[in-house]
């Protein structure tokens, strides 16, 4: 796993715009090299803010949207179309306005889908979908996997001390009794996250400052899940100044856009 690098922006709007530009470049480079690209999306205010910024970015049409695979790091286990589902919010923020191939949009199962209200069965089905796309490795080597960071240091739906953050074998798990509503979720595990080439952690706002400081202080991943989110070739923390307020300035450059 790679050591984290930090990029700190003046405010959350600039962070979203700059991250959108960075993502466009990464996708275009991957498509130029292999013909396709794969990205794992995150929900929440920072993930949706990034998608909105991507939608208004002048260079967004440089992406061949028909050759982009989209996955999710986690999902709220709610009925299809529920406004709280990450995929619903992503469609509203961007996905319904770009020419994606529907077969390449890999949404996590809903609670009214073929697995009913069995989150563990739905998680196993998503793991099988990942495995089918990955071949023998069990999970694709995503070009970019994005994660929001919660004030409690959770990433995806891996919450401190809960069983899901301790998982070492499965790539996707059902999450039960989550401390943040809704209590039932589906999430990639840390082994699946670490299969990505690049992992980008997004944090904006003063409520994320303590979490960022903990995660970058050498804390353990069971207590601080964000500390265990690392990419194979790059780990980026993308923050605004408020979220970086408790970090020593020695950790990041003075000149940040």
N, C-alpha and C positions, 0 to 999 in steps of 0.2 A: 504494500500500500504506500501511497505517496504522502509526503508531508504537506500540510495545508499551506496554500498561498492566500493572501488577503488582498482584496481590492475594496477600498472604501470610497464611497461617493458622497457628494455634498448632501443630498436628500433622496428620498425614496423615488421621486419622479425621475431624477437623473439616473439613479440606479437601475430602474426599470428600462429606460431607454438604452443605456449603455449595455445592459445585459442582453437586451433584444438584438442589438447590433452584433454582439459577441456570438450569440446563438446562430444568427443568420450565417456568419462567417464559418462557424464550425459545421453547420449542415451543408453548406455549399461545398466546402472542402471535402467532406465525406462523400458527397454525391459525385464530385469530380473524380475521386479516387476509386470508388467502388460501384457507383451508379445509384446507390441507395444510402439512406441515413436512418438512424433509429434514435429516438429521444424519449425519455421518461419525463412526463409532466408532473407537476405538483399543484395542489390546490391552495386555498387560503388567499389572503389579501396580496401577498407578494407574488405568488404564482399567477394569480389572475391579473394582477397589475402588469406582469411581464407579458402575458399573452395580449393584453390590450395594447401595450407598447409595440409588440411585434406586428400587430395588425395595422398600425399606423406608420410603421417604419418605411422610409422611402425605398429601401432595398429588399423589402419582403418578397417581391416578385422574382428575385434572383433564385429563390428556392423552387425546386421542382416538387410541388406539393404532392403530386401523384406518386412520387418515389420516396415518400417519407413515412416511416413506421412510427406510430405514437403508442406509447404504453403509459401506465400510471403507477406511481409508487405506492399509492394506497387509495382506498375508497370508503366512503360511508356506506354501510350496508343498508340501503334504503330502496324503495321502489324506483323503477325506471322513470326518469323524468323529474324526480324529486329535486327541488331547487337547491337542496343542500348537498347533492352529489357533486363530486369534483368534475365528472364528465359533463354534467348539465351546465355548470358554470363555465367550463372551458369552451363548450359549444357557443354559449352566449358571448363570451369574450372574444373568440376568434374562429373556432373551427368551422362554424356554419358559413363563414365568409371566404373560405379558401377552398380550392379544388382538390381536396384530399380524396384518395381512394378509400372508400368505406371499408374494404377488406383489410386495410392497413391501420385502421383505428381500433386499437385493442382495449376496449373499455372493460373494466372489472365487472363481474356479474352483479345484478341487482337482486334485491330481496324478493321480488316477485318474478324472478327468472326461473329457469328449469330446475334450479336447486332449492327452490322455495326459500324458507327462512334458515337454511343450514349454511351458516357462514363458512364452516370448515370444508364442506363439500364444494362451495363456490371457490374457495381459495385453492383447493386441489385442482379444480378445473382450470383456473388461471395459470397455475404452475404447469399444467399439461400443455397449455397454449404457449407458454414461454419455451418449454422444452421442444415443442414441435418446430418453433422458429429457430432454436439454437442448435439443434442436433445433439451430438454427444456431450456438449458442455452443460446442458440442463437449463441454461439461462443465456439469452443473447449478450454479447459484449456491446452494450449500448454505447453510442458515441457520446451522448451527454445524458446524465441522470440528474434531475434537479430535485431539490428537497427544500421545503420551508423548514424553519427552525422555530419550534414553539417556545414560549417563555419558560416552560418546564424542561427544556432541552430535548423534547421529543422530535423525531423526524419520521416521515411517513406516518404510520400509526404504531410506531415503536416507542412506548412510554417507559419512563424510568422504572426499573425493577419488575415490570410485568413479564410474563412468560415469553411473549413474542420477541423481546429484545435479547433473550438468552438462546434463541433458536440457532442451531448450527448446521442442521441437515436440510431442512425444507427451504424452498425459495419463496413461498407465499404461505401465509397463515391467516386463519381467522383470529380476530382480536375480540375478546369479550371483557366486559366490565371496564372499558376504557374510562379514564377519569374525566375526559372531555366528551360531551355529547356529540353524536349519538354513541351509545356504549358499545355497539357492535360494528366492526369494521373488517376490512380485508387489507393486508399490508404485505409488501415485499419485506424480506428479512435482511439482516446485515450481509449474509453471504451473497444474496442476489444483488444488493446495492454495490458491493465491492467487486462485482464482475464488470461493472461499467468502466469504460476507458476514462471518462471524466465524470466526477461528481461535483456538482455546484450546489452550495448551501446558500440560501437566500435569507437575509435577515434585515429588516428595516423597522425602525421605531425604537423608542427608549425602553419599551417593555421586553425587547430582545437582548438588551445589553448584558444583563447578568448571565443569560444562557450562552451567549457568544464567549464571554470571559471564562465561564466554566469549561466549555467544550474545548477551548484552545489552551487550557492550563495543564493538560495532561491527565484529566480525570478519566475514570474508567467508563466503558461504554454501557455497562449495565445500569449504573447510576446516572450517566449522562449520555444517552443514545447518540446525540449529534457527534460526540467524540469518536464514535466508531464508524462514521460514514466517510469512507475514503475511496478514491478512484485508483485504477491501476496505473494510469499515466499522469493524472493530474487531479488534485483536490483544490477547489477554489471556494473561498468564502467571499461572497459578494454582499457587502453591507452598506448601509448609509451611515452618516456620521453619528446619528443617535444610537444605533445599535453597536457601534464601535467605541462608545464613550468610556467603557470600563476596561478597554484593552490598552496595554502599554504602546506608545507610539513606535517603539522599536520593532513592533511586529509588522508594521505596514509602512509603505512609502509616504513621504510627506505630500508628494504631488499625486493626488488622486482626482480623477475627473468627476 
